[in-house]
Amino acid sequence: MVETLGNTLKKLRKANNLTQIQIADYLNVELSEIEKIENDKGTLKSSSLNKVSALYGCSEEDILNGKSSPNFTIKSNQVDLNTLA
């Protein structure tokens, strides 16, 4: 069974010990938007998808295809982790 986009994003976030608030701040969106996306009631903008894929060091296709490997972890050289604290 293929993972939904929302479930994939939730798994990636939790695997990296991040909160929805941290992701919302990083993407510069409202918390409610992240909640909707993770519950498959909203969509992720392409600019946000690009930032999320860079954050986890995976491709946009990996996220869209439901891949949430534990190896997709925050890449400290690509992202200012202070923005996620």
Sequence and secondary structure as in RCSB ss.txt:
>XXXX:A:sequence
MVETLGNTLKKLRKANNLTQIQIADYLNVELSEIEKIENDKGTLKSSSLNKVSALYGCSEEDILNGKSSPNFTIK
SNQVDLNTLA
>XXXX:A:secstr
    HHHHHHHHHHHTT  HHHHHHHHT  HHHHHHHHTTSS   HHHHHHHHHHHTS HHHHHTT   TT    
TTTS GGGG 
